Amino acid sequence: MKLAIERAALLKSLAHVQSVVERRTTIPILSNVKLEAVADQLSFAATDMDLAATDRAVAEVEQPGRTTVSAHMLYDIVRKLPEASRIQLATDEGGGEIALTAGRSHFTLPCLPANDFPELGNDELEHGFVIPVADLKRIIDKTRFAISTEETRYYLNGVFLHAYVQGATSLLRGVATDGHRLARVEVPLPKGAEGMPAIIVPRKTIGEVRKLLDEVEGDIDVRVSPGRIQFVIGDAVLLSRLIDGTFPDYERVIPTRNDKRVLVQTKPLHQAVDRVATVSTEKSRAVKLALSEGRLTVSAISPDAARAAEEIDASYAADSLEIGFNARYILDMTGQIEGDDVEMVIADAASPTLVRDAADPQTLYVLMPMRV
């Protein structure tokens, strides 16, 4: 293999695939990116056996060929080269090394055979649809903060996607929960998604897709089967296994009989919780919200007797109430609320609280209270 390629093109494609590669793996080939030079392009592939990423870039190919090389090392080298560099890549006759030359810089990296590079499989992806970039961003941004990181409850380690069709209502729902909070967002159901299976997209896949969405506009091609999902984002393609598990019946968690409503400005609430939580313990991050007519008081106390309180205006006309929450959960939630006001609907100090963006009826959150 012998070719020349512009640094910018090489760096962009490597950035799209290298983050899939795990830093620590017991299988050497999984640390590598597969490079394949054909005609006028260089293609890239990386995998961790659950998620595979491919991309391509224009290159001047003098001699076609393929090999694999350390993904993170190659990416770090290219990233540190001067911006306008033109890079030559060439493997030796035995295929055991690849030489990278750019100006006066020269690197030689060990290679592993491309034939040993694993394929994620080629299951038929029966369901396909096109979704606007803005809708896919919205699903991810509004839900991913609530994805569980607890590996024992693996079925919560992703975003639950499913079609919701009832009468004239056709929606694509994204849901995430870690058992302490829940986020649900709805977007119009894309054409072709009506018969898609309900799926759980892993946390890592969600993160990799989100990185790529900022670089493209328009629509994203998505294909789904019961076990896989594929995203085509520009020249990049992400193919991922889905979480094999049953997502809980989240509708049962969403309260329907809460009767105490409070409307408060999003930014002042976020800032007050952030300031007051400074004195709370790092472990619990507990804050108390005390509601009375026209007023909400945020307070916290630490084991060593540090105390903080802040009062903000609120629209509230029910009986006085005190309820505790994890400050981090409130901050994550208010960080995703784009409207000026947040609405909280509360039953009592021990029941789940329903939270809505007053300007966005298609997104809702549920917060479990805590003792403070």
C-alpha positions, 0 to 999 in steps of 0.5 A, a space after each residue: 500500500 502506498 498513497 498520499 493524503 492531506 492531513 485535514 482529510 486524514 485527521 477528520 476520518 481518523 477522529 470519526 473512528 478512533 474513539 470507538 477503539 477501547 484504550 485497554 483491550 486484551 485483543 491486540 487487533 482491536 487496538 488498531 484501525 483498518 486502512 484500505 486504499 483503493 482507487 482514489 480513496 482511503 477507507 477506515 474501520 474500527 471496532 470494539 466488537 459491539 460498535 463498528 465505525 467506518 469512514 473514507 477520505 479522498 487520497 492519491 493511491 499509488 499502490 492499493 492495499 490494506 493493513 491495520 495500525 494502532 488507532 490512537 497512536 496514528 491519530 495522535 501523530 496526525 493531530 500533532 503534524 502541521 496543519 497544511 501537511 501532506 502525508 505519505 503512507 507506505 507499507 513495507 514488502 512484508 506488511 509488518 510496518 507502515 511508514 508515515 512521512 510528512 515534511 521532515 517528520 518520519 514515523 514507522 509503526 508496526 502493523 497487524 494483518 488486515 485479514 485478522 481484523 474482525 467484522 461485526 457481522 452483516 445481519 439484514 437491517 429490515 427497517 429503514 427510515 430517514 430522520 432530520 439531524 435536529 430531531 436525532 440531536 433532540 432525542 439524544 440531548 434530552 435523554 442521555 443525561 438520565 442513562 444509567 451507568 450501573 452495569 448490573 442493570 444493563 438494560 438501563 445502559 442506553 436510550 429506549 427508542 420506539 414508535 408510539 402510534 395511537 389514533 392520529 398520533 404518530 411519534 418516535 419516543 426516546 426514553 432513558 432512566 437510571 431508576 432515580 430520574 427519567 427523561 422522555 422526548 417525542 419527535 414526529 415519527 419518520 416515514 418507514 419507522 412505523 414497524 420498527 422494533 422497540 430497541 435500546 441503543 447503548 450509551 457508547 453508541 449514543 455518544 459516538 453518534 452525537 459527536 458526528 451530528 454537529 458536522 452534518 446537516 439535513 437528514 440521517 439514514 437509520 436502519 434497524 433490526 432487532 439486534 443491530 442499528 446503523 447510522 449513516 452520517 455523511 461518509 461515516 457509518 456506525 453499526 452497533 449491537 443493541 442492548 439485549 434486554 427488556 426496558 421497564 414499563 416507564 409509563 408506570 413511573 410517570 405520575 398522573 395524579 400529582 396536584 401541586 403545581 409550581 412554575 419557576 424560572 429555569 435559569 434562577 432555579 438552576 443557579 440557586 441549586 448550583 450555589 446552595 449545593 456547594 455546601 452539601 456533601 459530595 456523596 448525597 448532593 442533597 438540596 431541599 426545596 421549600 414551597 410556599 405561596 409565591 416563593 421557593 426556597 432552596 437550602 442545603 446543610 452539610 454534616 459539619 453544620 455548613 448551611 446555605 439557603 436561597 429564595 427565588 420567586 415562584 408561581 405556587 398557590 397550594 399548601 406549603 411543602 418541603 421536598 428533597 432532591 439530588 442537586 446533580 439531577 436538578 442541574 442535569 435536567 434544567 441544563 436541557 430545558 430551553 424554555 424560560 420556565 420549568 413546571 414541577 407537578 408534585 404530589 408529596 415529599 415521598 412521591 415522584 415529581 413530574 417536571 416539564 419544560 413550559 415551552 416544550 410539551 413533547 419533553 417530560 422528566 420525572 425526579 424521585 425525591 430523597 430524604 434531606 
